[in-house]
Amino acid sequence: MVTGTVTGEAGKTYVLTTGTTITLPGSPATGAFLTVVNRSNTITGTVARNGNNIMGEAADLTIDDVNFAVDFIYFGDTQGWVFI
């Protein structure tokens, strides 16, 4: 469970229990994956891209759903982290 800002590690699951930021790994290998679940009862969570794209976009992901859950997989430089 995550209650403060943390840098994620590939292969792990992170459950956000407060409005906080999880930073994706900065130098992932293609095929690296992790899971993020928002159970914080807030809408202020953020997934920081750490220099890599998320779904092909150079922008962090703001979590605006209190029941948000997603698996990310790193798909290379252009797409970066994508949802599966």
C-alpha positions as CSV (number, residue, x, y, z in Angstrom):
1,M,0.0,0.0,0.0
2,V,1.2,3.5,-0.9
3,T,0.6,6.4,1.5
4,G,3.3,8.7,0.1
5,T,5.2,9.4,-3.1
6,V,7.0,6.4,-4.3
7,T,9.0,5.2,-7.4
8,G,7.5,2.0,-8.7
9,E,9.3,-1.2,-9.5
10,A,8.5,-3.5,-12.4
11,G,6.6,-6.6,-11.5
12,K,4.9,-5.1,-8.4
13,T,1.3,-3.9,-7.6
14,Y,0.8,-0.6,-5.9
15,V,-2.4,0.2,-4.0
16,L,-2.8,4.0,-3.4
17,T,-4.4,4.6,-0.1
18,T,-4.1,8.4,-0.1
19,G,-4.0,11.0,-2.9
20,T,-0.4,10.6,-3.8
21,T,2.1,10.1,-6.7
22,I,3.6,6.9,-8.0
23,T,6.5,7.5,-10.4
24,L,6.9,4.9,-13.1
25,P,10.4,3.3,-13.4
26,G,12.8,5.6,-15.4
27,S,14.7,3.0,-17.5
28,P,12.3,0.1,-18.0
29,A,13.0,-2.8,-20.3
30,T,10.4,-3.6,-23.0
31,G,7.9,-5.9,-21.4
32,A,8.3,-4.6,-17.9
33,F,5.0,-4.3,-16.2
34,L,3.3,-3.1,-13.0
35,T,-0.2,-2.5,-11.6
36,V,-1.7,0.6,-10.0
37,V,-4.9,0.5,-8.0
38,N,-6.5,3.6,-6.5
39,R,-8.4,2.8,-3.2
40,S,-7.7,6.3,-1.7
41,N,-11.3,7.6,-1.8
42,T,-9.8,10.8,-3.4
43,I,-9.3,11.9,-6.9
44,T,-5.9,13.4,-6.5
45,G,-3.6,10.5,-7.4
46,T,-1.0,10.8,-10.1
47,V,1.1,8.4,-12.1
48,A,4.3,10.3,-13.1
49,R,5.8,9.2,-16.4
50,N,9.5,9.7,-15.2
51,G,10.6,10.7,-18.7
52,N,8.8,8.0,-20.6
53,N,5.5,8.4,-22.5
54,I,2.2,7.0,-21.2
55,M,0.0,5.7,-24.0
56,G,2.2,7.6,-26.5
57,E,1.8,11.0,-24.7
58,A,4.5,12.9,-22.9
59,A,2.2,13.6,-19.9
60,D,1.6,12.3,-16.4
61,L,-1.6,10.5,-15.7
62,T,-4.0,12.0,-13.2
63,I,-6.2,9.5,-11.5
64,D,-9.8,10.8,-11.5
65,D,-11.6,7.6,-10.5
66,V,-11.6,6.3,-6.9
67,N,-11.8,2.8,-8.2
68,F,-9.1,3.1,-10.9
69,A,-7.1,0.0,-11.6
70,V,-4.7,-0.6,-14.5
71,D,-1.9,-2.8,-15.5
72,F,0.9,-1.0,-17.3
73,I,3.4,-2.6,-19.7
74,Y,6.4,-0.9,-21.2
75,F,6.1,-1.1,-25.0
76,G,9.2,0.9,-26.1
77,D,10.2,4.5,-26.5
78,T,7.4,5.7,-28.8
79,Q,4.4,4.3,-26.9
80,G,6.1,4.1,-23.5
81,W,3.9,2.7,-20.8
82,V,0.6,1.4,-22.2
83,F,-2.6,0.0,-20.5
84,I,-3.4,-3.7,-20.8
